[in-house]
């Protein structure tokens, strides 16, 4: 099997390393994570019985995380200049 090198920044490497199980190679981690992806369609109706309050909390947290991602991206762009 041929090998290919992949460059990761430190944060990506740390995230990948954090997913590694004992005795597992990085290639095995990537394969496991890539294979376990489900389509969004598989979640249709999954929240139909959720309480309205819980759903609002999830929406609020998702917005907060998006805002944090935008702030982080802006900081990275400034640092790259």
C-alpha positions in Angstrom: 0.0 0.0 0.0 1.3 3.4 -0.9 1.8 6.1 1.7 0.9 9.7 1.4 1.9 12.5 3.7 -0.7 15.0 5.0 0.1 18.3 6.6 -2.0 19.3 9.6 -1.8 22.4 11.7 -1.2 21.8 15.4 -4.9 22.1 16.4 -6.0 19.6 13.7 -3.3 17.2 14.9 -4.3 17.5 18.5 -7.9 16.9 17.6 -7.0 13.8 15.6 -4.7 12.5 18.3 -7.6 13.0 20.8 -9.7 10.6 18.7 -7.0 7.9 18.7 -7.8 4.7 20.6 -5.0 2.6 22.2 -3.1 0.7 19.5 -4.8 2.5 16.7 -2.8 4.2 13.9 -3.6 7.7 12.6 -4.7 6.0 9.3 -7.1 3.8 11.2 -8.5 6.9 13.1 -9.1 8.8 9.8 -10.8 5.7 8.2 -13.0 5.1 11.3 -14.1 8.7 11.5 -14.7 9.1 7.8 -16.8 5.9 7.6 -19.0 6.7 10.5 -20.4 9.8 8.8 -24.2 9.8 8.4 -26.2 11.9 6.0 -28.3 14.7 7.4 -31.3 13.0 5.9 -30.9 10.1 8.4 -31.8 12.5 11.2 -35.1 13.7 9.8 -37.7 13.5 12.6 -35.2 12.7 15.3 -36.2 15.8 17.3 -40.0 15.6 16.8 -40.6 14.7 20.4 -38.2 17.2 21.9 -39.5 19.9 24.3 -39.6 23.4 22.8 -37.4 24.7 25.6 -34.7 22.1 24.9 -34.9 22.9 21.2 -34.4 26.7 21.9 -31.4 25.9 24.0 -29.9 23.9 21.2 -30.5 26.7 18.8 -28.9 29.3 21.2 -25.9 27.1 21.7 -25.4 26.5 17.9 -25.5 30.3 17.3 -23.0 30.9 20.1 -20.7 28.3 18.6 -21.0 29.8 15.1 -20.2 33.2 16.6 -17.1 31.7 18.3 -16.0 30.1 15.0 -16.3 33.4 13.2 -14.3 35.2 15.9 -11.6 32.5 15.7 -11.5 32.7 11.9 -11.2 36.5 12.0 -8.3 36.1 14.5 -6.5 33.6 12.4 -6.9 35.8 9.3 -5.4 38.8 11.2 -2.6 36.7 12.4 -1.8 35.5 8.9 -1.4 39.1 7.6 
